[in-house]
Amino acid sequence: QEGDTVNSIILFKKAIKLAPGGQDAIYNLSMAYMSSKDYKKAIPGLVSLHKLNPVDIEIIKNLCDCYLHQGSIEKAIVLLTETYNQYPANAEIIYRLAEINEKCSNLEAAQKWIEKARDLDKENASYIYLNSVILRRKKVFDESLWLLRLLNMPLSDNSLSQKVYFELGRLYDRKAMYDEAFESYTLGNALQDKAFNKTLIDKSRFISHIQKVTGNLEVDWIERWTSCDEAKDDRQVVFMVAFPRSGTTLLDQILDGHSGIQVMEEQPILGQIIEQLVENNSDYPKILEDLTCQDIRKYRNYYFKEVGKYIDLREGSILVDKLPLNIIEIELIYRLFPNTKIILSLRHPYDVCLSNFMQHYDLNDAMVNFLSLENTAVTYN
């Protein structure tokens, strides 16, 4: 409850050792692993609990989420389908099947599942919204728009209202109704701006970080860094960076099709390393100059340990770390991985600024700067 997942994991492990098979401790340990985004370690406990409690929907949903975060989409679909076969009247399980199939672009299957869910609960706004999304992706624009208008969502700051206005923007855009599209995106962003927690998220903190990093970037400063031998570290990593909405997703899909490349998508491991660095010295990035070779080895090892939470690196494969805003952390990348290659994806500034304004992001210090075209342009500059 206090957010200390490291100690909670230690304590839950001790509880399981004292009372093997204790389901509460196993479940809470799995939840702690999920909180720390170590989904691989959360899965075994949830699998054992699912065998003991095959009807527990919360266990099924959490196990499904772990599979999805690990990229095991087929396992998630199999799990939900087996649950549906046992409980065909569970609308929430059916909805999850529709949602996953939509995300995988299996649109016919998604349409089949969402129709089943709506047969069970015709007035559910989330089901109507997803049905509209599927129809829009199938290019059935008029029916999709009719469904959203049927919802008649209030100007509320809840997440579903935000989603509806962003989806209206996409539909009006497809129908060349550009004034209506811009108005819908503006409303969606305004609802997000109203809703986010100002005590946890601060757009000025992100801008300040950019200014500190770029203000310190001088050749003579970098030349003072201690040089460390990487010859014994044969783990290869390439960083893909950009301003968001610059085409990195398409590029990573192309690269991931190569048998010798594995792509890790948008995991903030470098951000975690920065948090550790500033615990004892807040003068980042100047503190990079003071890192010893032992420090660099420690943080490199931490980096690859964290990578292992998200993908199983094959021996000899090249890891591509795709997180666009790592473009800000070039100094840290060069300090820890001086021999790495960096892929920079570029797109016209007008396009990326408008595209970011049109996205319904999960907000953080960075993405909160994209709630208006003006702030997006300032952030780009």
JOLINZI-V639549 format. One line per field, one symbol per residue. ss: DSSP state (h for helix, s for strand, l for the rest). psi: psi as a letter, one per 30 degrees, with the letter a starting at -180 (. if undefined). burial: 1 if it has 24 or more other ideal C-beta (glycine too) atoms within 12 Angstrom, else 0. Layout:
ss=???
psi=???
burial=???
This chain:
ss=llllhhhhhhhhhhhhhhllllhhhhhhhhhhhhhlllhhhhhhhhhhhhhhllllhhhhhhhhhhhhhlllhhhhhhhhhhhhhhllllhhhhhhhhhhhhhlllhhhhhhhhhhhhhhllllhhhhhhhhhhhhhlllhhhhhhhhhhhlllllllhhhhhhhhhhhhhhhhlllhhhhhhhhhhhhhhhhhhlllllllhhhhhhhhhhhhhlllhhhhhllllllllllllssssssslllllhhhhhhhhhllllssssslllhhhhhhhhhllllllllhhhhhllhhhhhhhhhhhhhhhllllllllllssssslhhhhhhhhhhhhhllllssssslllhhhhhhhhhlllllllllhhhhllhhhhhhhhl
psi=fggifeeeeeeeeeeeeeikgjeeeeeeeeeeeeeggieeffeeeeeeeeefifgjeeeeeeeeeeeeffgieeeeeeeeeeeeeeifgjeeeeeeeeeeeefggieeeeeeeeeeefefiffjeeeeeeeeeeeefggieeeeeeeeeeehklilgleeeeeeeeeeeeeeeeggieeeeeeeeeeeeeeeeffljffekjffeeeeeeeeeeffjkeeeeffkkkkkgefjgkkkkkjllkkhggeeeeeeeeffkfgkkkkjhkheeeeeeeeefefjfikgffeffkleeeeeeeeeeefeeeffeljkkkflkkjjjjegfffheeeeeeeifglkkkkkklkeeeeeeeefgkiljkaeefffgfleeeeeeee.
burial=000010011001100100000010111111111111111111101111110000001011111111111101101110111011000001111111111111000010111011111100000011111111111110001001101100101000000111111111111110000000100111111011101100000010010011011001000000001001000000111111111111111011001100001111111111111100100000011111101000110011001101111110100011111111111111111111110101101010000111111111101111111111101100110
